[in-house]
Each structure stands twice: as structure tokens, then as C-alpha cells.
Amino acid sequence: MEIVRLICFAVATTLLIKLFTKSAAYGSEISIFIRLVASIILLTFIATQLRTVIEIIYDLAARIRMDNIYLNIVLKVVGIAYLAEFGYQLCKDASEDAIGSAVQFAGKVMIFVVAAPVIFALIEMITNLL
């Protein structure tokens, strides 16, 4: 079971971070480094799992004859949202909330940029109906 390994890794990492935070002179710096490495490892694991999910979504979209352009936009928006949240959480863990907020805002702007063609097409369709 992959989830059991994931949880064990997360718990071990958390204990290691707590151990370093309370001990050595450079404990907080080492803890931040451990958080970063653990987050990258977890993100890599998640990315491999997401590949399967994306393949299933494309298969379902092909069955209902959904245009891949719209599906790609939806997947990009979801990916940007998850990555922006991940970046924000990393910054928050490092006590850099201002940088994390900037990452969140950048994610929102990028979502609008990616979704803009769909929004404009929808507005054009509505104005043509009127």
C-alpha cells in the first residue's frame, strides 16, 4: 500500500524535523532543508500518481468526444492551483508568509491567463446569442 509508505515517510520526517528544531545550534536551518527535501520527495511521488489519473481523464474525455483543448485548460488550471498552494505552504513553513502570499497571487493571475481563452469564447458566444 503506497499510502502507508507515504504516511510512514511523513511521520519519520516530522519527527526528524522536531528533533533538529529543538537541538542543534543550526537546527532551524537544517529543519527547513529537511522540509524542502521531504516536500520534493512527496511531490515527486504525487506526480507519478497523477499521471495515472490524467490518463484516465483523457480516456473518459475521448469516450464522450470532449475537445482536448478544453480538457488541457482545465488540467492546467488545476495543476497551477495545486502548485501555487504547495509553494505557499513551503513558504509558510519557512515563516515567509509574505512570499507565500505572493506565490498564491501569482497562481491566481496565471490561472486567469490560462483560462482567458475559454472566458473570452464564452463571452463571445453569449454576445452572439443576444
C-alpha positions in Angstrom: 0.0 0.0 0.0 1.5 3.2 -1.2 -0.4 5.4 1.3 1.1 3.5 4.3 4.7 4.2 3.0 3.8 7.8 2.3 2.4 8.3 5.9 5.4 6.5 7.4 7.8 8.8 5.5 5.8 11.9 6.5 5.8 10.8 10.2 9.5 10.0 10.2 10.3 13.3 8.5 8.2 15.2 11.0 9.9 13.5 13.9 13.3 14.3 12.4 12.3 17.9 11.9 11.2 18.2 15.5 14.4 16.6 16.7 16.6 19.1 14.9 14.5 22.1 15.7 14.9 21.6 19.4 18.5 20.6 19.5 21.5 21.8 17.4 22.6 25.4 17.0 21.7 25.3 13.3 18.6 23.2 14.0 16.1 25.6 12.4 18.1 25.8 9.2 18.5 22.1 9.0 14.8 21.7 9.7 13.9 23.9 6.7 16.2 21.9 4.5 14.7 18.7 5.6 11.2 20.1 5.0 12.2 21.2 1.5 13.7 17.8 0.6 10.8 15.9 2.0 8.3 18.1 0.1 10.2 17.5 -3.1 10.1 13.7 -2.5 6.4 13.8 -1.7 5.7 16.0 -4.7 7.6 13.5 -6.9 5.5 10.6 -5.5 2.3 12.5 -6.1 3.3 13.4 -9.6 3.7 9.7 -10.5 0.3 9.0 -9.1 -1.2 11.9 -11.0 0.0 10.5 -14.3 -2.5 7.6 -13.9 -5.3 10.0 -13.1 -4.6 12.2 -16.1 -4.6 9.2 -18.4 -8.0 8.1 -17.1 -9.4 11.6 -17.5 -8.1 11.8 -21.1 -9.6 8.3 -21.8 -13.0 9.4 -20.4 -12.8 12.7 -22.4 -12.2 10.7 -25.6 -15.2 8.5 -24.9 -17.5 11.5 -24.6 -15.8 13.2 -27.5 -14.7 16.2 -25.5 -12.3 18.6 -27.2 -8.8 18.2 -25.8 -8.2 22.0 -25.8 -10.7 22.5 -23.0 -9.5 19.5 -21.1 -5.9 20.7 -21.3 -7.0 24.1 -20.0 -8.9 22.5 -17.0 -5.9 20.3 -16.2 -3.5 23.3 -16.4 -5.7 25.4 -14.1 -5.9 22.5 -11.5 -2.2 22.0 -11.8 -1.4 25.7 -11.3 -3.8 25.8 -8.3 -2.1 22.8 -6.6 1.4 24.0 -7.3 0.6 27.5 -6.0 -0.8 26.0 -2.8 2.3 23.8 -2.5 4.6 26.8 -2.9 2.6 28.8 -0.4 2.8 26.0 2.2 6.5 25.7 1.7 7.0 29.4 2.3 4.6 29.3 5.2 6.6 26.5 6.8 9.7 28.6 6.4 7.9 31.5 8.2 7.9 33.6 5.0 4.1 34.3 4.7 4.6 37.4 2.6 6.4 35.4 -0.1 3.8 32.7 0.2 1.1 35.2 -0.4 2.9 36.4 -3.5 3.0 32.8 -4.8 -0.7 32.5 -4.2 -1.4 35.7 -6.0 0.8 34.7 -8.9 -1.0 31.4 -9.1 -4.4 33.2 -9.4 -3.1 35.5 -12.1 -1.7 32.6 -14.0 -5.0 30.7 -13.7 -6.7 33.7 -15.2 -4.2 33.9 -18.1 -4.6 30.2 -18.9 -8.4 30.3 -18.6 -8.8 33.6 -20.5 -9.4 32.0 -23.9 -12.3 30.0 -22.5 -13.7 33.1 -20.8 -13.5 35.1 -24.0 -15.0 32.4 -26.1 -17.9 32.1 -23.6 -18.4 35.9 -23.6 -18.4 35.9 -27.4 -20.9 33.1 -27.5 -23.2 34.9 -25.2 -23.0 38.2 -27.1 -23.8 36.3 -30.4 -27.0 34.9 -28.8 -28.2 38.4 -27.9 
